[in-house]
Amino acid sequence: MNTKQAAALAATGVFASLSLAACNLDVSDLNNPRLDELENNPTDVSLGAAATGLLIGNRRNVAAPNGYILELGVLGREAYDFDAADPRYISELIQGQLNSGSPFGGNFWLQPYANIQLANIVLHGVDKVANLDDAQKAAIRGFAKTIQALDFLEVINAHDTNGAVIDTDHGTDGTLGAFVGKDAVFTEIERLLDEAATDLAAGGDAFPFLLSSGYAGFDDPADFLKFNRAMRARVAAYQTVPDYAKVLSSLADSFLDDTATGDFANGVYYAYSTKTGDVTNGLINPNIYAHPSLETDAEKNGTVVDLRFTTKVKAKKAGAAKGLSSALGFTMYTSPSSPVPMIRNEELILLKAEALYFTGMQAAAIDELNIVRTRAGGLQPLTGVPSVETFKDELLYERRYSLMFEGHRWLDLRRLGRLPTLPIDKPEHTRNLRYPIPLTECNARPNEAACSGGSI
């Protein structure tokens, strides 16, 4: 499916999910409201349920069997999936180029665009509901724009310099927006997050709909704004030319806590459960193994191995496929209800360290790295002021072990120019740089230049 078909998906699969008690949200049965009813005659109930549906749509492919965490983990040589029934976890993600026509290389496109389209519908519907006050309308706008930004971020994180489509607000009329480059996509993400921040600041004391348990502590407009600013800091660091001053200013308005007692785990999570109709965490799959390099590269404090490795990885019965093997498994996701981090305080501290270093405050940057390194890793603190390349090495090490198997490693190596250092298990293996534009999208756009980009 392409971006045109994503509009139809927003009207079917997403709305159908609203009748389920999903995501611990206890959404009431709306008898599957039709798209035209929501567009032309929305109510506070149907609009609130659609806003809740944005959470379901945003979560849909994060912890799936070939979802965001697993695929990026395999590409970043954090993980293997020795699935005997599907060799593409190795043949496509590790050995060869990503295939634009497969559910692997063609991933992270249709579903985000379906959710972006649903957000467009929500945003159009806000002013049509008379019994929502101005604060409630602002809260819905701020929420919807933030979720749109997150979906665009997933698309561009995957497709990078192949670009994406940001002109999506055409309903179901069949119009295909033009492709734009990576920088234009990030500009759109920034716009959405910043407009959302203004809306959330005017959003009153509560959202007029339910959020999932993963947003505990961030489930009113004021606290959700802190989450929005945290994501804005990440986006500023991810740009082609990072805006580190914006990273620091956004972190100042986020939930960053780099004090001695700051909770590294505090943050926003994707929630899963075994409730009827909900989605479970697929990362507990026994075919998933940790890459052996996580053990060989872990630093030590004397004889004590980095605590982040020893708490997140354990020995398990060895697995193998296509000449690869591992006897290590992850411990972060232990049940079908295990939450998956979206953004945590530990990442914010590391973002602050990165931004401080590249804005001329190198000593302070090392202090921030050491907060995480010593407390989370149990390692000796770093000393001195390193060169740029040495600092990148140190930053990448801390991010690798602090944010292990949360969807960061491949992106970090790419954005910091270190993807050529990615471990190659066999000489014939490949380092994929980006996802290709999906074949269905290209088939709808003959001679589209972006479709020639490929994955390497």
C-alpha positions in Angstrom: 0.0 0.0 0.0 1.0 3.6 -0.6 0.3 6.9 1.1 -3.0 7.2 -0.8 -4.1 3.8 0.5 -3.0 4.8 4.0 -6.0 7.2 4.1 -8.3 4.2 3.6 -6.5 2.2 6.3 -7.1 5.1 8.7 -10.8 4.8 8.0 -10.9 1.0 8.5 -8.4 -0.9 10.6 -7.7 2.0 12.9 -11.4 2.8 13.6 -12.2 -0.8 14.0 -9.7 -1.0 16.8 -11.5 1.7 18.7 -14.3 -0.8 19.6 -11.7 -2.8 21.6 -10.7 -2.4 25.2 -7.1 -1.9 23.8 -3.9 -0.5 25.3 -5.4 -0.5 28.8 -7.6 2.4 27.6 -11.1 0.8 28.1 -12.4 2.5 25.0 -16.2 2.2 24.9 -17.9 0.4 21.9 -18.4 3.1 19.3 -20.0 0.7 16.8 -17.1 1.4 14.5 -17.9 5.0 13.5 -17.7 5.7 9.8 -15.1 8.0 8.4 -17.6 10.4 7.0 -19.4 10.7 10.3 -16.2 11.6 12.1 -15.2 14.1 9.4 -18.6 15.7 8.9 -20.4 15.3 12.2 -17.9 14.6 15.0 -18.9 14.4 18.6 -16.9 14.9 21.7 -17.1 11.1 22.2 -16.1 10.0 18.7 -13.4 12.6 18.5 -12.0 11.6 21.9 -12.0 8.0 20.9 -10.2 8.8 17.6 -7.6 10.7 19.6 -7.2 7.6 21.8 -6.9 5.6 18.6 -3.9 7.6 17.7 -2.1 5.9 20.6 -3.0 2.5 19.3 -1.9 3.5 15.8 1.4 4.9 17.0 2.2 1.7 18.9 1.1 -0.7 16.2 4.5 -1.9 14.9 7.0 -1.1 17.7 7.3 -4.5 19.3 5.8 -6.6 16.5 7.6 -9.7 15.2 9.3 -7.7 12.5 8.7 -4.3 14.1 10.8 -1.2 14.7 12.7 -2.4 17.8 13.7 -5.8 16.4 14.5 -4.7 12.8 16.6 -1.7 13.9 18.2 -3.9 16.5 19.2 -6.4 13.9 20.4 -3.7 11.5 22.4 -2.2 14.4 23.9 -5.6 15.3 22.3 -5.6 18.7 20.2 -8.6 18.0 19.6 -11.7 15.9 16.3 -13.4 15.2 17.0 -17.1 14.4 13.5 -17.7 13.0 13.7 -20.9 11.1 10.4 -20.1 9.4 11.6 -16.8 8.0 15.3 -16.5 6.9 14.8 -12.9 5.9 15.8 -11.8 9.5 19.3 -12.7 8.3 19.2 -12.9 4.5 17.7 -9.4 4.1 18.5 -7.5 7.3 22.1 -8.7 7.6 23.4 -10.5 4.5 21.8 -8.4 1.7 20.1 -5.2 0.8 16.6 -4.4 2.1 13.9 -5.4 -0.4 11.4 -2.7 -1.0 8.7 -5.3 -1.9 9.1 -7.3 1.3 7.5 -6.8 4.7 11.0 -6.1 6.0 12.5 -3.6 3.6 9.0 -2.2 2.8 8.3 -1.5 6.5 7.7 1.7 8.5 5.6 3.5 5.9 2.0 2.5 5.5 1.1 2.3 9.2 2.7 5.6 10.2 1.0 7.3 7.3 -2.4 5.8 8.3 -1.9 7.3 11.7 -0.9 10.7 10.3 -4.1 10.7 8.2 -6.2 9.9 11.3 -4.5 12.8 13.1 -5.5 15.0 10.1 -9.1 13.9 10.6 -9.0 14.6 14.3 -7.5 18.1 13.7 -10.2 19.0 11.2 -12.9 17.8 13.6 -11.9 19.8 16.6 -13.7 23.0 15.8 -16.9 21.2 14.7 -17.6 19.9 18.2 -19.6 22.6 20.1 -19.5 21.1 23.5 -15.7 21.1 23.8 -14.3 24.3 25.4 -11.3 26.1 24.0 -8.8 24.4 26.4 -10.1 21.0 25.5 -9.8 21.8 21.8 -6.2 23.0 22.4 -5.4 19.9 24.3 -6.6 17.6 21.5 -4.7 19.7 18.9 -1.5 19.5 20.9 -1.8 15.8 21.4 -2.6 15.0 17.7 0.2 17.1 16.4 2.7 15.5 18.7 1.6 12.0 17.6 1.8 13.1 14.0 5.4 14.3 14.6 6.3 10.9 16.1 4.9 9.0 13.1 6.8 11.3 10.7 9.9 10.7 12.8 9.5 6.9 12.5 9.3 7.2 8.7 12.3 9.5 8.3 14.4 7.6 10.8 13.9 4.5 8.7 14.2 6.1 5.2 16.7 8.8 6.0 18.1 10.4 2.8 15.5 8.6 0.6 13.1 11.2 2.0 9.3 11.0 2.6 6.0 12.7 2.0 4.8 15.4 4.3 1.9 16.7 2.2 -0.7 14.2 3.5 -3.9 16.2 4.2 -5.9 15.2 1.1 -8.5 12.9 2.8 -9.4 10.0 0.5 -9.4 12.0 -2.8 -6.5 10.0 -4.1 -4.0 12.9 -4.3 -0.4 11.9 -3.7 1.8 14.5 -2.1 5.3 15.1 -3.4 8.4 13.5 -2.0 10.7 15.9 -0.1 14.2 15.4 1.3 15.2 14.5 4.8 15.8 18.1 5.9 12.3 19.2 4.9 10.8 16.2 6.8 12.6 17.3 9.9 11.4 20.9 9.4 7.9 19.6 9.3 8.4 17.5 12.5 9.8 20.6 14.3 6.8 22.6 13.2 4.3 20.1 14.5 6.1 19.7 17.8 6.4 23.4 18.3 2.8 24.1 17.4 1.7 21.3 19.6 3.7 22.8 22.5 1.7 26.1 22.1 -1.5 24.2 22.0 -0.6 22.1 25.1 0.3 25.2 27.1 -3.3 26.3 26.5 -4.8 22.9 27.1 -6.1 23.2 30.6 -5.8 20.7 33.3 -6.9 17.4 31.6 -7.2 15.7 28.2 -10.9 15.0 27.2 -9.9 11.4 26.4 -7.9 8.6 28.0 -4.2 7.9 27.5 -2.6 4.5 28.0 -0.8 3.4 31.1 2.5 4.1 29.3 1.8 7.8 29.7 1.5 7.6 33.5 2.8 10.9 34.9 2.5 12.5 31.5 -1.3 12.2 31.0 -2.4 15.8 31.4 -1.5 18.6 29.0 1.1 20.2 31.2 3.1 17.0 31.8 2.5 15.8 28.2 4.2 19.1 27.2 7.3 17.9 29.0 7.2 14.8 26.9 6.7 16.9 23.8 9.8 18.9 24.6 11.8 15.8 25.3 11.0 14.6 21.8 11.8 18.0 20.4 15.3 17.7 21.9 15.8 14.3 20.3 14.6 15.7 16.9 17.0 18.6 17.2 19.9 16.2 17.7 18.8 14.0 14.8 18.8 16.6 12.1 21.4 16.5 9.3 23.0 19.5 11.0 22.1 19.1 14.7 20.7 22.2 16.4 22.4 21.6 19.8 21.2 25.0 21.2 17.7 23.8 20.6 18.5 20.5 22.2 19.5 22.3 25.4 16.5 24.7 25.4 14.1 21.9 24.8 15.6 19.8 27.6 15.2 22.7 30.0 11.4 22.4 29.4 11.3 18.6 29.5 11.3 16.1 32.3 15.1 15.9 32.4 16.4 15.2 35.9 20.2 14.9 36.0 20.5 15.3 39.8 22.2 12.6 41.9 18.8 10.9 42.5 17.2 11.3 39.1 15.3 8.3 38.0 16.8 7.0 34.8 13.6 5.0 34.0 11.2 7.9 34.3 9.6 8.6 30.9 6.9 7.6 28.4 6.4 4.0 27.3 4.5 1.9 24.8 2.1 -0.1 26.9 1.1 -3.7 26.2 -1.2 -6.2 27.9 -2.9 -9.6 27.5 -6.4 -8.1 27.8 -8.8 -9.2 25.1 -8.3 -7.1 22.0 -5.1 -5.6 23.2 -1.6 -6.1 21.7 1.1 -8.0 23.4 4.9 -7.4 23.4 6.3 -9.6 20.7 9.9 -9.0 21.8 9.7 -12.0 24.2 10.1 -14.2 21.1 12.6 -17.0 22.0 14.1 -16.7 18.6 15.6 -13.3 19.5 19.2 -13.3 20.7 21.6 -10.6 21.7 24.6 -10.0 19.4 27.8 -11.4 20.9 29.6 -8.1 20.4 27.6 -6.7 23.3 29.5 -8.9 25.6 32.9 -8.6 24.1 32.7 -4.7 23.9 31.3 -4.2 27.5 33.8 -2.3 29.6 34.8 -3.4 33.1 35.4 -1.7 36.5 38.1 -4.1 37.7 36.5 -7.5 37.3 32.9 -6.1 37.4 31.4 -5.9 33.9 29.3 -2.9 32.9 26.1 -3.3 35.0 23.9 -2.3 32.0 25.1 -5.4 30.2 24.8 -7.8 33.1 21.3 -6.5 33.9 20.0 -6.5 30.3 21.6 -9.6 28.9 21.8 -13.1 30.2 23.0 -16.5 29.0 20.5 -18.7 27.3 20.4 -21.9 25.3 22.5 -21.3 22.1 20.8 -20.6 18.9 22.1 -20.4 15.3 21.1 -19.8 11.7 23.0 -19.3 8.5 26.4 -19.6 10.1 25.6 -17.1 12.9 25.2 -18.1 16.6 24.6 -16.6 20.0 24.1 -17.9 23.5 22.9 -14.5 24.9 19.4 -13.2 25.4 17.8 -9.9 26.5 16.1 -9.4 29.8 14.4 -6.1 29.3 11.2 -7.6 27.9 10.2 -10.6 30.0 6.4 -10.9 29.5 3.7 -10.1 27.0 2.9 -7.0 29.1 6.4 -5.6 29.3 6.4 -1.9 28.3 8.8 -0.6 25.7 10.5 2.8 26.3 9.6 5.6 24.0 11.9 8.1 25.7 13.4 8.0 29.2 15.3 10.3 31.5 18.5 8.4 30.8 18.4 9.3 27.2 17.7 12.9 28.0 20.9 13.1 30.1 22.9 11.6 27.3 21.3 14.1 24.8 22.4 16.9 27.2 25.9 15.6 27.3 26.0 15.5 23.5 24.6 19.0 23.1 26.9 20.5 25.8 30.0 19.1 24.1 29.1 20.5 20.7 28.3 23.9 22.1 31.7 24.4 23.7 31.0 23.1 27.2 33.1 19.9 27.0 33.9 19.5 30.7 30.2 19.8 31.6 29.5 17.2 28.9 31.8 14.7 30.5 30.1 15.3 33.8 26.8 14.4 32.3 28.2 11.3 30.6 29.6 10.3 34.0 26.2 10.6 35.7 25.0 7.7 33.5 28.3 5.9 33.2 28.9 5.6 37.0 25.3 5.2 38.2 23.9 3.0 35.5 27.1 1.2 34.4 29.0 1.0 37.6 32.1 2.1 35.7 34.9 4.5 36.6 34.3 8.1 35.5 35.8 9.5 32.4 38.4 12.2 32.9 39.8 15.0 30.8 38.4 16.7 27.8 38.5 14.3 24.8 38.8 15.2 21.1 35.7 15.3 19.0 36.3 11.7 17.7 37.1 10.4 21.1 34.0 12.0 22.5 31.9 10.4 19.8 33.3 7.0 20.8 32.5 7.7 24.5 29.0 9.0 23.7 28.2 6.0 21.4 29.4 3.6 24.1 27.2 5.1 26.8 24.2 5.2 24.4 24.8 1.7 23.3 24.5 0.2 26.7 22.1 2.6 28.3 19.6 2.5 25.4 20.2 -1.1 24.5 17.6 -2.7 22.2 15.3 0.4 22.4 15.7 1.3 18.7 18.8 3.7 18.9 22.0 2.0 18.0 21.7 1.9 14.1 20.4 5.5 14.1 23.2 6.7 16.4 26.0 5.1 14.3 24.5 6.6 11.1 23.9 10.1 12.4 27.4 10.3 14.1 29.2 9.0 11.0 30.2 5.7 12.5 28.1 3.2 10.5 31.3 1.8 8.9 32.3 0.5 12.3 29.2 -1.7 12.6 30.3 -5.3 13.2 30.2 -7.5 10.1 29.9 -11.1 11.0 30.9 -12.4 7.6 32.7 -10.7 4.7 29.7 -11.1 2.4 27.3 -9.3 4.8 26.0 -5.8 4.3 25.6 -2.6 6.3 22.2 -1.2 5.3 22.1 2.6 5.5 18.4 3.3 5.2 15.1 1.7 4.1 14.1 1.9 0.5 10.8 3.5 -0.5 8.2 0.7 -0.5 7.5 -0.9 -3.9 3.7 -0.2 -3.6 4.5 3.5 -3.2 6.8 3.5 -6.1 4.3 1.6 -8.3 1.9 4.5 -7.7 4.6 7.0 -8.8 6.3 5.9 -12.0 9.7 7.4 -12.5 9.8 8.8 -8.9 13.5 9.7 -8.2 13.2 8.8 -4.5 12.6 5.2 -5.5 16.1 4.8 -6.9 17.7 5.4 -3.5 17.9 1.8 -2.3 19.2 0.8 1.1 23.0 1.1 0.7 
